[in-house]
Amino acid sequence: MKHAKTKPTNPITPSDWVSKQTILQTFFISDRTLQSWRSKGLLKHYKINQTILYKWSEVLEFIESNRRGG
């Protein structure tokens, strides 16, 4: 029996740019929560060619600095 070849998933590196979808799925937050953080200036974002992107290292820093109870 042949095994289906799977593509190795590349981990996100701190220098990567990520979409809101990546953030929503990684941290299990709502679109509205992410929009609120952006609107309040809590999470830095960049508009590139009409697309809002986030620098992964900045997302991780923001999440880590705002963790509850840790």
C-alpha positions in Angstrom: 0.0 0.0 0.0 1.4 3.4 -1.0 1.3 6.2 1.5 0.2 9.6 0.4 3.0 12.1 0.4 2.3 15.1 2.6 3.9 18.4 2.3 6.0 19.3 5.4 4.5 22.3 7.1 6.9 25.1 7.6 6.8 26.7 11.0 6.2 30.4 11.1 9.4 32.3 11.8 9.4 35.6 13.8 10.3 37.6 10.7 7.3 36.3 8.8 4.3 38.4 7.8 0.9 36.8 8.7 -2.7 37.4 7.8 -5.5 37.8 10.2 -6.7 34.3 9.4 -3.4 32.9 10.8 -3.8 34.8 14.0 -7.4 33.9 14.4 -6.8 30.2 13.9 -3.6 30.1 16.0 -4.9 31.9 19.1 -8.6 30.9 18.8 -9.8 34.5 18.9 -12.7 36.2 17.1 -12.3 38.5 14.1 -13.9 41.2 16.3 -11.3 40.8 19.0 -8.5 41.2 16.5 -10.2 44.2 15.0 -10.6 45.8 18.5 -6.9 45.3 19.3 -6.0 46.9 16.0 -8.5 49.8 16.4 -7.2 50.6 19.9 -3.6 50.6 18.7 -2.8 47.6 20.9 -1.5 45.4 18.0 0.6 46.9 15.3 -0.5 46.2 11.8 0.6 47.1 8.3 -1.4 47.7 5.2 0.3 46.4 2.1 -1.5 46.5 -1.2 -4.9 46.8 0.4 -4.1 43.8 2.7 -3.7 44.1 6.4 -0.7 42.0 7.6 1.0 41.5 11.0 4.6 40.8 11.8 4.6 37.5 13.6 7.3 38.6 16.1 5.1 41.5 17.1 2.0 39.3 17.4 3.8 36.9 19.7 5.2 39.8 21.8 1.7 41.3 22.2 0.1 37.9 23.1 2.9 37.1 25.6 2.7 40.5 27.3 -1.1 40.2 27.7 -1.4 36.7 28.9 -3.7 36.2 31.9 -2.8 34.4 35.0 0.7 33.2 33.8 
